[in-house]
């Protein structure tokens, strides 16, 4: 008799009501899935997880000494098993799937799409950074049976990863926000990045729709001959959806679009976020939400933390907290927001390293510095931040540019600048943890 047969005979009335990989967060009825990590092995916590209320647990067959008389499901590989389980569960649901990828703006577009779709439907979305080969299956397994639409973010670092996620989720509508320079180290060129992002079409349902940034030739030239239901967004009026009469506000933007008479108000900074909103609008249009109602969805928008988040610090200083991640495209966009933001006498950029840019990383950072003309002071952090500082010195007085390898002296230098007439942009790749500077300012 196989172990699986023994499980179902002994525990055939056990109801599993969810999945977790963290034994510290067990809820009653969940399936605990242990993984073998570099420093610890989740199998060591299986007995405790069940004691805390887990209904059952996976046990990888190559791990010795499984505990006896516990509801265990033996699997060849925990990761493969959770992926298979997620696909099977998804096939049992009636949920529609929105898949979103892109070099920048995935999370903001996901949040905006969710806000718009929630006007009419029960919607769940990827939480946090659960957008990879493990995170997406966990998101799927967390879907409630009565969810109408799931908005799934799909991240990647190399070829084949988006292909896998798309084939698992089989989206009804696929979105590519843009093509930037993130993951240049692994993919070699923007052309390679475009090819990798277009893998999202590999799992698109037969009558599904593709929404993409139409101003990007690397996308438009690659899909022009495909027999797809496609919609484009961008600044160019040749797109299906485009904005005009854009006005920057202290905490967002007002803009018109070609498909509605009334202006839209977006409570988040930057023209790049207007583009993200356009992508979300095309998804909402696909699900038959009228443009006339979308303002309500945008106005109630809540973005994931540390994405162009305007917060207040000591002595009334305003901080644009965009410390979640960075690439040349997103950093240039953030710098432009800082320069155009109305109502401040002093503008300061605190910028750190952008990672995974390959052999062009020094040139990309130097270019960021050259773009800082019009900013009053620049403080950089990190080895590559030195190149931002060197570029900044070509457009700013040298005594207005500071470069640091440690955060404490950077913070000490920044504190005297804090006042209610100053705004500070804080941005770098996730690994630089510049949110620590934001917390110090606050």
Secondary structure, 3 states (H helix, E strand, C coil): CCHHHHHHHHCCCCCCCEEECCHHHCCCCEEECCCECCCCEHHHHHHHHHHCCCCEEEEECCCCCCCCCCCEEEECCHHHHHHHHHHHHHHHCCCEEEEEECCCCHHHHHHHHHHHHCCCCCEEECCCCCCCCCHHHHHHHCCCCCCCEEEEECCCCCCCHHHHHHHHHCCCEEEECCCCCCCHHHHCCHHHHHHHHHHHHHHCCCCCEEEEECCCHHHHHHHCCCCCEEEEECCCCCCCECEEEEEEECCEEEEEECCCCCCEEECCCCHHHHHHHHHHHHHHHHCCCCHHHHHHHHHCCCCCCCCCEEEECHHHCEEEEECCCCCHHHHHHHHHHHHHCCCCCEEEEEEECCCCCHHHHHHHHHHHHHCCCCCCEEEEECCCHHHHHHHHCCCCCHHHEEEECCHHHHHHHHHCCCCCCEEEEEECCHHHCCHHHHHHHC
